[in-house]
């Protein structure tokens, strides 16, 4: 019975770690996407400024 309890605790712990990693990955993806959008926006602004002779 103790072995079963230990195994169940290990499984729950592994599932919790997996969920945490999934959430962290999603968070990092969102940050990357936002940084990419901001970089593109700044680049496009510079191109417009160059085209306008600034």
N, C-alpha and C positions, 0 to 999 in steps of 0.2 A: 504494500500500500504506500509506503514512504517513497519507493522508487517511482510509482505512478504520479504521486504528488509532485515530486521533483521534476519529472518529465513534463508535466502540465505547466509548471512554473517556467521552465525553460522555453516551452512553446509560446506561452503568453509573452514572455520577455522578447523573444525573437519577433513575434508579430508586432509588438509595440515598437521595436527598433525599426522594423520594415516600414511601418506607417510613418514614423518620424522621418526616415530617409526619403520617403515618397513626398512628404510635405515640404521638406527642405529642397528637394529637386524642383518641385513646382514653384517654390518661392524664387529660387535662383533663375529658373527659366523666365519668370515674370520680370525680374530685375534686368536680365540680359535683353529681353524684348524692349523694355522701356529705354534702356541705354542705347540700343540700336536705333530706335525711333528718334531719340534726341540727337544722336550723331548724324543721322540722315537729315533731320531738320536743319541743324547747324550748317551742314555741307550745302544743302540747297539754298540756304540764306546767303552763304558766301558766293555761290554761283550767280545768284540774282544780283548781288552787289557788284560782282566783276562784270556781268553783262551790262549793268547800268553805269559802268565806268567809275565806280567809287574806289 
